[in-house]
């Protein structure tokens, strides 16, 4: 902790002078600004550790003529908290849930640092990170962690000393990641497939700027997979996917053409809407019902526990259900259920088709017992 002797003499003298000035204003009857002023977060850094604990560091601007400054914290529980000025001199503060009031008279900035377990959550092998940031935020994931899913494209992504570092835009931040110790051959090949799809999608959309780096990472991921290093393959493929998702189109003077395309698309949409209104509504899909031979599926012993739970749910649903219903049943992220469905499809237990714009998951006929009444 910083001592009074550690503070430059000029800084201490200025703070004392401002305090005396504030006292004089109070005694003389002039009404001072007594309420804490809203904070202005200038920088936010979040470092995640392997156990899910997050170290949060915030830089906040303060009005030197205001007696105090408000700071809104991430999470609800806090440990190892420090609150100081740029010279390391500690401030007095009070907490009311996640709102901190810091006594900052005479200072123009506040640095707040603390650890919290509240912005991460673990479900099976997957870790999730969720919070709302008032500014663009730097996030450092644990060592050897690999990104599975992000709710928005990062402004920057890199691998620094074995740790993924992201710069996420202001607003809601949701990220899913997995530690390398939990990465298997199956997860690696699925992530590589996701990255290949992202690269193909970027190419088809003409988003070529930044795509070369994505292809390089994807090539390295395939090499790591061939060498049996599935954790590295997963990490490289996840970075390749993020780069492909962030790829942009080269700027070209095509505004008139773009306007023509937009106008044409609007006309087609209007025509399609009128035609749709004149056509009879498509009949709702009616699910079939079959008895599933779960005894055979369990006896084969090829499925992990989470796969068996999905198969049991399909059995309870009469042998088929929409992927969205599976996701609602188990309250898992979209990517987690998608991977489970892909794995079951690859292993020959289910088929997946598109019905009314949704993925319909059906148990394969060889694992059905007999036809039941549709009711």
N, C-alpha and C positions, 0 to 999 in steps of 0.2 A: 504494500500500500504506500502511496506517495506521502511524504512528510511535508510540513509547511516549508521546511528549509530547502526542499527540492524545487519549489516554485520560483521562477525568476522574480527578483525584487520588484521590477517594474510592473509585472503582472499582478503581484499581491497588492502593491500600492494602488493600482487602478481599481482593483476590485473593492478595496477598502474605501476609496474615494466615492465610488458609485453607491456603496452601501450607506455611507454618511449622507450622500445627496438624497437617497430615497427616504432616510429617516427624517431629514429636514423637511422634505415635501410633505411627509405625513403629519409632522408636528404643526407645520404652518397652515394646515387645513386644506391644502390642495388635494383633490381626489386623485390617487394614483391608480394605475392599472393593477387591480388586485387579483383578477382571475387569471388562471394559467392560460397561456396562448396556445393555439393549435400548433402541432409540430410540423416541420417540413422535412421529411425523410430524404436525405440526399444520397445515401448509399445503403445497400443491404447485401450481406454475405451470409450464406447458410452452408455449413459443413456438416455432412451426415456421417456418423460413425457406424461401425459394423453392427452394433447392438440397437441401432435405430435412433439413438440420441442425436439431437441436432444442436450444434453450436451456432447461435445467431449473433451477428455483429451488425449494429445499426449506427449510422452517422446521421445526426439530426441537427438541423439549423435552429438556432434560438435567437430571440430578440434580446440583446444585452440590456435593454431598458425595462424588460418585463421581469417580474419577480420569479416566475416559474414557467415551465414548458411542459406540455402534454406529450407523452410518447405512448403509442399503442403497440403492445407486444404481440408476438406470435405465440400461440399456445395458451395454456392456463396455469401450468406449474413451471417454476423456474428454479434453477440451481446455479451455483458458482457465478452469481451476478456481480458485475462491476459497472459503475456509472461514474464517468469522469469527464473532464475537459480535455483539450488537446495536449495539455502538459501532464496529464495523468493525475491531476488533483481531483479527489473524489467529491461528488456532489451528495447532498442529502436528498432523499426521495421518499415518496410514499406510494403504495400500491393499492388499487381497488380493482380486483379481478385482473383483467389484462390491460388496465389503464394505469400508467405511471405518471406521477407529477413530480418533476425534478426542479429543485431550487437552483435556478441558473442566473440570477441577477448578476450582470456584468460580463457574462459569457455569450459568445455568438454561436457556440456549437456544443453538442453533447455526444459522447460515445457510449453506447450501451451494449454490453456483451453478456450472454447468459446461455445456459443449456436447457433444453426442454425435450421431453419425450412425446409431446402431444401432436406433432405435425407428421409423424410417420405411423404406419400400421403394418402388421405382418399377417398374411393369410397363406398358409402352406409355405411354398417356396418363394412366394412373391412379397416384396415390400412395396408399399405405396406411400407417396409423399403428397400432401395436400395442404395448401394454405393460400391466402390472398395477399399479394404483395403490392404496396403502394407505388413502387418503382421497379425498374428492371432489376432482376436479382441474380447474383452469381451463386450457383449451387455446385458444391463438390460432393460427389457420391463416395461411398466407402471404397476402399482399395479392392480392385478386381470385381467391382460391381458392373453389371451390364444393363443398359436401358432396354426395357421391353416396350414401353409405350409412353408417349407424351401427349398432353391435350392440345398443345400448340407447337408450332415450329420454333426452335430456339434461335436466338439471334447469333449465337456462337456455340460451338461444341468442339472439345479437344480432349485428348488423353494426356494427362499430366502426371508423370511418375506413377503410372498404374491406376490412376483415379480419373473417372470421367468428370469433366468440368463443363457446366452448361451456363449460358447466359439466357435466362428466360424473360420474356416481355412482361410488362406490368399487368397486374390482374390476377385472375385465378390460375394457380399452378397445380397441375396434377401430373405425377410421374409414377411409373411402375418400373421397378428394377429387380434384378435377381443377383445374388452373390455367386461367384464362379464355382464355389464348392457345391452349389445346387444345380449346376448346368450339366445336362446329360447330352448324349448323342442326339436324342430326339429333339430337344429344345434347340440345339445348335442348327440342325438342318431346317427346322421350321423358321428360325430367324433368318437364315440364309435365303430361304424361299421368299420371305417377306421383303428382304432387301432387293432380290431380283425383280419382284413385282413392282417395287417402288421405282427402280431404275427404268423398267419397261414403261411404266406409266409416265414418268418424266419425259422419256424419249418420244412417246406418242403425242404428248402435249407440247412438244417443242421447247421444253425447259432444259436447255443445254448448259447454261452457265452454272458451274460448280459440279456438273455431273461427272467429269473426269475423275475428280477426287473420290467420288462415291464408287466408281467402277474399280479404282485402285484398291480401295478398302475391301470391296466385295471379292476381288481376286485374292487378296491376302487371307480373307476369311475362308475361302474354298481351300487354299493351301494348308491353312491351319487345321481345317476339318479332315483333310486327307492324311495329315500327320497324326491325327488322333488327339489333337489339342482342342477339345470341344469348348472349353471355357474361353480361350482366345478367339476361336471361330465365332462364338456367340457375340463377344464384345465387338469384334471388327465388323460383323454383319449389322449389329445394331447401330454402329456409327455410320456405316454405309447407307442404311435406310434413312437415318436422320439427314444425312447430306443430300440424298436423292429427294426427300420430301421438301428440303429447303432450296433445291435448284430452281433457278428462275429463267425466264425467256430473255434473249437478247433484245435490247431496245431497237425498234425499227419504226420508220415513219409510215405507219400503216393506219393512222387514225381514220381517214375517210373509208377505207375498206372495212375497218372494225365497225364503224357506224352503220355501214350497209349490212354487215352480217347481223348486228344487233337488231336492226329494223326488220330484216328478213325473218329472224328467229321470233320476234314479237308477233309478226303476221302469222307465222306457222302455229305459234302457241294459241293465238286467238281462234284460228280455224279449228285446231284440235279441240279446244274447249267447246266450241259450238257443236262440233261433230259428236263429242262425248255426251253432251247434254241430249242430243237427239237419239242416242243409242240406248237400248235397255241396259240396266246395271248387270254386271257379271254376277253369276250366282256365287254365294259364299262357299268356301271350301268346307267340305264335310269330312272329318277325319274318320279313317277306318279303325276298327278295333280288332286286335289279335292277341292271343296269349303268347307270351315270350318264354322261351325255354331257359330261364335263368339258371337252373341246375346245371345244364350243359355248359353255359357260359362260365359259371364259377368253377366247374370241374376242370375246364381247360387250363385255368391258372395263368392265362396270358396277360391279364389286365391288372393295372395298379388300382388302389382303393378308390381314387377319385373317378376313374373310368367305370368301375363297377357301380358306383353310386349313380352316375348318369344313366347307365343301362337299366338300373333298377327303376329310376324315374320314368324312363321310356316304357318299361314293362307296366308300371302303374297307369301310364297314359294310354294303354292299349297298343303299344308297339310303335307309336310315332308322336311327335310333337314339334312345335316350332323352336328353333334355336333360341329365340327371345324368351320363350317360356322356361327353357332350361336355365337361362341366365337369371331370370326372376326367381326361380326355385332355389338356386344355390347362392344368390346374392354375390356373384363373383364378377370381376371385370370382363368386359367383352372379349378381350384378347385371351384371357384364361380359358373361357368356354370355347372360343374358336379353336384353340390349340387342342383341347380335349376332343372336340368333334372331329378335327382333322386326323388325330391319332386313331380314333375308333374307325373312321372311314378307311384309313390306310390299312388297318389291321383286318378289315373285312367284316366288321360287325354291323355297320350301318351304311345307308346311302343318304346322300344329301341332294335335294333338288330345290328349285326356286318355285314357290307358289305364292301368288299375289304379292310379289315383291319381298317375300321372306324366305329364309332357309328352312325347309321342312326336313327334319331328321327322322329316318325310318329304320327300324331294325330289319336286317336282311332276311329274306324268306327262309333261309336254312336254319335260322334261330327262332322261328315261329313254331308254335305247337299246332294250333288248329284255328280255323275261322270261328269268330264269335258273332253273336248278334250285334248289329251296329248300335243298338240301344244299350 
